[in-house]
Amino acid sequence: MMSDAARMNSTIYVGGLENAVTEKLLANAFLPFGEIVDVTLPKPDLPSSREPHRRFGYIEFEVAGDAKEAIDNMDQSEFFGRVLKVAAAKPQKDSNDGLGSKTAVWETEGWIARHGGVDEEDRQAAQQTQHASSPADATANLDTDVAGPRLEQ
């Protein structure tokens, strides 16, 4: 049995698929590059969707070298009238991490401590700006002799 790291090295992402493409057709297209362990075409998130898949898939090869060969030969090739994007598959993100998460990033533990705090340099710059731009008395620079309407006497 392969480790998770070995499985990731032997799995490729295939994007830009036409809706007519099936797992069998995709497997047949990539079979010349080596023994295929698994082909997956993720289904749409919405149950009401009429699309057969999300226009991308994953192919797991028996040997990592075969996956590299498939990437080198099939990336930017045409399949069912569409240009394919073929690349090494990336590990699935944890549903609690960053974008794509169901939780706001600032709600994750420690995010504010790492990203939301004001560092000392910012605090000093804000204080300098505040002291330089605001006089001690807000009315000190006003010319009170000409300000306001003149009343006729």
N, C-alpha and C positions, 0 to 999 in steps of 0.2 A: 504493500500500500504506500502511495506517495504522501510526502509531507505537504502541508499547506503551501509552503514556499515553493516546493518543486511543482506543485499543481499550478501555481500562479505563473511560473516561468514557462510552462507548457500550454498556457491558455491564451488565446488571442481574442481581441474584440473586432467584430466586423460590423461597421456602420454603413448606413445609406442603402439598406435593403429595400427592394420593392415588396409590396404586400403579397405578391404571388409567390415569393420565395418561401419554401418549407424547410424544415430541419433536414429532410432527406436531400433536397436539391443543394442546400448549403454544404452538407457533408460530401456529396459527390463532387462539388466544385473544388473542395480542399483536399480530397483524398489523394491526389497525386503527390502531395508533400509529405505524407506519412500516415501512420496508423492513428485513427481518431478514436478517442475514448468517449467523448460526449459532445453533443451539439445542443445549445439552448437558445431559444428565441423567447425572450421575456414578453409576457402578455401585457396589454395596456392596464394602467392603474384603475381606470374607471370600468366598472362592470358593464355599463351601458355602451361602451365603445364597440364599434363594429369592425375595428381593425384586428387582423389576426395576430399581430405582434407589434412591437414598438419600433420597427424598422432597424433594429440592430440585434446582434446575437453574439454568442461566445462559442468558441470551438476549443476543446481541450485535446491536445495531442498526447500520444504516449511518450514522445521524446521532445525535450525542450528545443533541440536543434531543428526539429521539423517545424515547430511553431515559428522560429526565426526565419526559416526558409519561406514559409507561407506569407509572412509579413513582407519580406523583401520582394516576393514575386507578385503578390495580389493587391498590395496597397496602390490605390489610384487606378485599378483596373476596372473594366466595365462588366457588369453582371446584371442581366435582365434590364438593360437600358439605363442603368444607374451607375455612377462612379462610386466604388467602394472605398471606405476608410478602414484600413486594416492596421492594427497596432497591438502591442502587448497589452493584455488586460490588466487593469489596476484592481487592487483589493477593494471590496465594497466598504464604503465608509460606515462607521458606526452611526446609527440613527441619532445619537446624542451629540454628534460632532458637527459644528458649523453649519454651512449651507446644506439644505436638504433635511435639516433636523426639524423635528416637531416642537422643539424648545428654542426660545430666543437665546442667542449667544450670551447675552448679559445675564441670563438666568443660570447659566452653567457655573458650577462652583469655581471660584477663583478668577473668573474672567475680568471682573471689575478691578480686582487687585492688580492684574497684569496689564490691562488696557485702559481702564477708566480713571486711574489716579492722575493727579496733576503732579509733575515732577518739580523739583526745587527751582530749576532754571525757568520754567514757565511761570511759577509763582512770583519770582523776582522781576521778570519782565513785565508782568501785569501790574505790580506795585510801582515800578518806575514809570510806566505809561500813565497810571492814575495820578501820581504826584506831579508829573510834568504838564498834564493837560487840564487839571482842575485847580483854579485858584482857591485860596483859603475861604474867601467870601464870594459867593456866587454873584453878588451885585457889585463887586469891587470894580469891574471893568465897564460897568454901564454908565453912560453919560446921562444922569438923571435930569439935566437941564433941558434936553431936547426930546426925551422919551415921552411918549404918550401924546394924546391930542391936546391942543391948546384951547382953553375955554375962553370965550369972549367975555369981557367984563364990562 
